[in-house]
């Protein structure tokens, strides 16, 4: 499928929000890029096509380097039976639906959408229903919604205050609250399992890097640094964070990392998935905290095309399985309480939210080891 690159630029953070039909007030083309001697990081509006960027060029546009080909030897057989049981949950043919999250009951789906709008809003619907509630609507961009563990509140990222910050809103659309408000750009929130803390990605202006920080909604002025990286996800058992982090050498592609978080103590980060040829991004924990789903992104044989597939990896990184093939884009994965993985795909021409079954027995123990996987570094 043709990827229509339309970046949202955040100059202060040197960020390019890239994806299929991402939206911006002023759209710029993306130029090919050489490698930068000073690596910076970028993030997509939908967790898709994450890439390293150069500093802005003379006219302010960010240059982007595409990914290389993935070695055939690292690709295990994908699960045809899973693809045969796909379920479509949104039906947008004018715009795009993305950034899905499922509540703890498995009944409600929250997501960002550009349905009939130039900029994304936050919508809510039943997983098996058709009626859509517009939860958050604003002239700005509202992205990356996440349910609180009790399902009563939703955290999301918005630039409605002038830069990117984390906001909270009740399930009925009331009590809209700005959680972060300093000069840094804050995106990609996630809740701790006890609902007392929100972790998020923050751009450190001085260090020129993305960091994962946390804040308690009860004490929003007390920000805590956790580690460097992007797109955190808290394990349901509360013990670890999964996130993506770029390599500092070579092609500087992203890998999947985890770190132990025990109260005030943060452990040493551990890389569980990496590749020399493709980016591993947007990890999400399984309900049992023993496996992680993520997207693997690379450029295709033609620069107009992007290949993005879903993978499942055990929490120790020992076993991996490919869940989708490259016949259509698959990104933005999220586990549901019903044992399904919800994700975004353009297999119906426009980007909508789909799900595929991954039973509890497959959560980690039945994850097959792919033939000839890339050796860890």
FENTAKA-V512176 format. One record per pair of residues at least 4 apart in sequence whose C-alpha atoms are under 6 Angstrom apart, sorted by the first residue. I is the first residue (numbers start at 0). J is the second residue. If there is no record, write none. Layout:
i: {I;I}
j: {J;J}
This chain:
i: {1;2;2;3;3;4;4;5;5;5;6;6;6;7;7;7;8;8;9;9;14;15;16;16;16;17;18;22;29;30;31;31;31;32;32;32;35;39;40;41;41;42;43;43;45;46;46;52;52;53;55;55;55;56;65;66;66;67;68;69;72;73;73;75;77;77;77;78;81;85;85;86;86;87;88;88;89;89;92;93;94;94;95;95;95;96;96;96;96;97;97;97;98;98;98;99;99;100;100;100;101;101;101;101;102;102;102;105;105;105;106;106;107;107;107;108;108;108;108;109;109;110;110;111;111;111;111;112;112;113;113;118;119;119;120;120;120;121;121;122;122;122;123;123;124;134;139;139;140;140;141;141;142;142;143;143;143;144;144;145;145;146;146;147;147;147;148;148;151;151;152;152;152;153;153;154;154;155;155;156;156;156;157;157;158;158;163;163;164;164;165;165;166;166;166;167;167;168;168;168;169;169;178;183;184;184;185;185;186;187;187;187;188;188;189;189;189;190;190;190;191;191;192;192;195;196;196;197;197;198;198;199;199;200;200;200;201;201;202;202;203;203;209;210;210;210;211;211;211;211;212;212;212;213;213;214;214;215;228;228;229;229;230;230;231;231;232;232;232;233;234;234;234;234;235;238;238;239;239;239;240;240;241;241;242;242;243;243;243;243;244;244;245;245;245;246;246;247;252;253;253;254;254;254;255;255;255;256;256;256;257;257;258;258;259;259;260;260;271;277;277;278;278;279;279;280;280;281;282;282;283;283;283;284;284;285;285;285;289;289;289;290;290;290;290;290;291;291;292;292;293;293;294;294;294;295;295;296;296;297;298;298;299;299;299;307;307;308;308;309;309;310;310;310;311;311;312;312;312;313;313;318;318;318;319;319;319;320;320;327;328;328;329;329;330;330;331;331;332;332;333;333;334;335;335;338;338;339;339;339;340;340;341;341;342;342;342;343;343;344;344;345;345;361;361}
j: {304;19;304;19;20;18;19;20;21;26;15;16;17;15;16;23;14;15;13;14;41;41;42;43;44;43;47;118;62;62;62;63;64;62;63;64;53;52;51;50;51;49;47;49;98;281;331;62;63;62;59;60;61;60;298;297;298;276;276;276;371;371;372;369;321;322;323;322;355;354;355;353;354;353;352;353;351;352;349;114;113;114;112;113;350;111;112;350;351;110;111;343;110;111;143;109;110;108;109;145;105;107;108;335;107;146;150;335;336;337;125;126;124;125;126;123;124;125;126;122;123;121;122;119;120;121;142;119;120;118;119;140;140;141;135;136;141;134;135;132;133;134;131;132;131;172;158;159;157;158;156;157;155;156;155;156;187;154;155;153;154;150;153;152;153;190;192;194;169;170;168;169;170;167;168;166;167;165;166;164;165;186;163;164;162;163;184;185;179;185;178;179;176;177;178;175;176;172;174;175;173;174;219;202;201;202;200;201;200;199;200;230;198;199;197;198;232;194;196;197;196;233;235;237;215;214;215;213;214;212;213;211;212;210;211;229;209;210;208;209;207;208;228;226;227;228;225;226;227;228;223;224;225;222;223;219;222;219;243;244;242;243;242;281;241;242;240;241;283;240;239;240;284;288;288;259;260;258;259;260;257;258;256;257;255;256;254;255;256;280;253;254;251;252;253;251;252;251;278;278;279;272;273;279;270;271;272;269;270;271;268;269;266;268;265;266;264;265;316;296;297;295;296;294;295;293;294;293;292;293;291;292;333;288;291;290;291;334;313;314;363;312;313;314;362;363;311;312;310;311;309;310;308;309;330;307;308;306;307;306;305;306;304;305;306;328;329;323;329;322;323;320;321;322;319;320;316;318;319;318;363;366;367;368;366;367;368;366;367;346;344;345;343;344;342;343;342;343;341;342;340;341;340;339;340;357;358;355;356;357;354;355;353;354;352;353;354;351;352;350;351;349;350;365;366}
